[in-house]
Amino acid sequence: MEVGGIAEAVVRALAIELKVSEGAIRSARSLKRDLKMDSISAVNVAFALEEEYDVEIDIREGDDFDSLEQIVDVVERAVTSR
């Protein structure tokens, strides 16, 4: 799976869940502070990505979902470890 593809999937999932533009996701430094992402949103994003990539994401890692890069890293690890 291509890393750019994962990043784009994460951006899409976040934009849908947070009801913001994909550009807002890419420019946010902190998803929690800048876009008001809470733990429920993080879990919903994790579930959407699990379904898309047929992987399991440790929901406890959802607490660390504060940047696009952090989420991409978690998904990359899940995809490469299956």
N, C-alpha and C positions, 0 to 999 in steps of 0.2 A: 504494500500500500504506500502510495506516495505521500510524503510529509505535507506537501502543499495541499493535497486532497483532504487530509485530516484537518488541517487548519481551516480550510474553507467549510468543511462540515461543522466544525466547532462554531465558526462565525455564524453560520446559518441557524444552528440550534439555539445559540444565545440570542440572536436577533428575534427569532420567533418567540422564545420564552419571555424575553424582557420587553417585547413589543417596541423595539427600536430599530433603526437602520443598521445595516452591516457596517457602514462607515463609523457609526458611533461605537460599535464594538471594537473596531480596529484602533480607534483613537483613544479609547479609555485606558487610563493608567491603572485604575482600580475599578473592577466591575462592581464591587460592593459600594464603594463611596460614590463613584461617578454615575453609575447606572442603577443603583439601589438593588443589586442582586442580593437576595436573602438565601437562607439554607434550603427553603422549599424550591426556589428557582434552580439552585445548584443541583439538587436531586433530580428535578425534572430534566435538566440538561444531560445529566449523567445517564438517565434512563433512555433518552432519545439517542444518545451516542452508543449506548450498549446495543440498542436495537439495530442501529445502522451498521455497526461493525461486528455484530455477533460476538461481543466480548463481555466480560464482567469488569465493572469498575468498582473499586472499593469505595463505597459511599462515604466512608470516613475521610477519604481524600477530597470529597466535595467541600469540606470545611476550608480547604486550601485554595479553592477556586476563586481567586481574586484577580487573575489576569488571564488574558487569552493564552499566553505562553504556558502558564501553569496547567491549564486544561489540556492544551495540545500535548504537553509532555505526558500527562497521565494517560491520555488515549493512546499515544504512541507506544508507551510501555505495555499497555494492555494488548494492543494489536500485535506487537512483536513477541510477546510471551505466550501467545496461544499456540 
